[in-house]
């Protein structure tokens, strides 16, 4: 028997939870999340949320900083509405009990102070920002945001959360002779191994990013690009997947996974060094460690390939230990857990896939190109980030567009009868005794993406990647149709789809811009200052705005 609701939300990060909280005031919400409800990229966000809070700051300055970071591809109207809504989103979180760091009582005019004319929030400065505007909770902002929203949603009426449930595919009526409308999703109950039909007046994908498509990533295991993959298979337009942001510094340790070393360390004076201890960033950019993320990541990548080293070093040992422990409590504790005392020894680091700037194409309210389907958060391409995301704009985007989507969906037509959709058919599928196929293809896919479609690309590498991904997809599809589906299989299927889209968009963009750098086209082409759009059955192509 099918489940039904007004709003089906897929994903429990900042975007999904924010939408569920807003929409629950005027409709029934089912929120599905494939692991525990608090497991999302949001939970691991360290830096904070960019918002104009200080009197000395301006919306215009935040807009300008975002446009510069976007390397000519950010949509100015989207940037403006996002920036202007930031203070209200911060206020929303504080109203629900978010405990952001407050400014200390220092003399007026000193960084981080509270004055009669200024905000009570402690504001950090991050790379690319021209003013202090990062609202934060130490270096663990995401945990506090996730806690706040989960508690608010738990207290909200009409929200049902299904943990350990994963969307298999979207339900589009065109498959059954009807119009091209999304009517919900087939959802796998992971524990029971059964697929449920969930019908919805509106389906909102908020599944976050796809960092697990790469060998090294700061993302948790849930980041497998599910929203982009299921939307692409349903026929939605996808844009700018070539722009994947690599964070320069992820902890390098055989047992540690995914731990980000915030760029705030470099903001406080940490130095990048080769294994022999020599600093190298001034050889690449006059701004040295304070250069934008893409420049720093390429410099580290070049040093590692040039010297054959597995990592480089990030050194903040010249700062007083007490200052380091107070400013970076989470990073200090996590590194110490792996035997690295950052107050006394440099941190081994490598670049890692961090943030997906492209995604499912949407309008200003989160509508996709398929009626009934909406996308918000990291899985969406709103036009905010352009070719390179400005630090701490990501959590902001998730909240802003969740609110806009909820407002746009306040009035929905509940008079139409539910469509007659068949239940999931397992066909002749059997229980697999060859799960090694999944782990083998998972490892091979992530490694080839790292080597061929990583920080530096070329036509030859992209062609090799495309050929191998196509073969892997054939193997995955054969396995998919022959055996009962599992979460692991669905995640593999999704990252293979995301890999295909990244390669297709990267191959079509014949220039270097922002996060996309290719040795065959090292310069930026002004004629290519357009979004790269791809749709099932339609090759990737530049489209004007």
Helices and strands as residue ranges (DSSP letters): E 3-10, H 14-23, E 29-33, G 42-44, E 49-50, H 59-69, H 76-95, E 123-124, E 134-135, H 141-155, E 159-163, E 165-172, G 173-176, E 182-189, E 194-205, G 211-213, H 226-234, E 238-239, E 244-251, H 264-267, E 271-273, G 281-283, G 288-290, H 293-307, E 312-315, H 321-327, H 329-337, E 347-356, E 359-361, E 373-375, G 377-379, E 380-381, H 394-408, H 436-452, H 459-482, H 487-508, G 526-528, E 531-535, E 538-543
